[in-house]
Amino acid sequence: MRHHPVLFAATLLVLGGSAARAADAVSATDRSFVAMVSQGGLFEVKAGQLGAEQGAVQDIRDQGNTEAHDHQLVGDKLKSIAGEAGIEIGDTLNAQFQKRLDALKALSGEAFDAAYLRDMEDIHAKDGAAFAKEATSGGNPKLRAFAAETHRIVERHVGELKAVGATGK
């Protein structure tokens, strides 16, 4: 049986396009996850930078450096994976997170350190839960793998934050 080359090529294009779309399928839940953790991660970068600059004690400054560094890398990876899936991520904080960052900027000394730890513990708890959920029930395989890997980073940061808080700042 002889196949018509144009029909064969057209069939491959249609099937190839469908397979590519299926592999990159992103559910509304995946999109919501990306939106949430991209904002939380951007806040962690900016708050970490602030902690590195304004921390009253060396432990806060060191932890701020770690936050800024790690979450910049995580954010870059998320942006790459999301971009492949057709999800755009903004480069600016939303109003809620900008307000939190502005409140931190206005503080200094021990008041800054205490607020920094509270904010970072809060965002890590929320983002950590989102990463754990996406790692087990996310629809996009690349986002699931990213969430599992990043959840381990978030858990490490939670331990560091508790250690810094326990030292009495």
JOMO-V295857 format. One record per helix or strand of 2 or more residues. SS is the DSSP state (2 for helix, 1 for strand). FROM is the first residue (numbers start at 1). LEN is the number of residues. Records with the same first field share a line. If there is no record, write none. Layout:
SS = FROM-LEN / FROM-LEN
//
This chain:
2 = 5-19 / 28-27 / 58-27 / 95-11 / 109-29 / 141-26
//
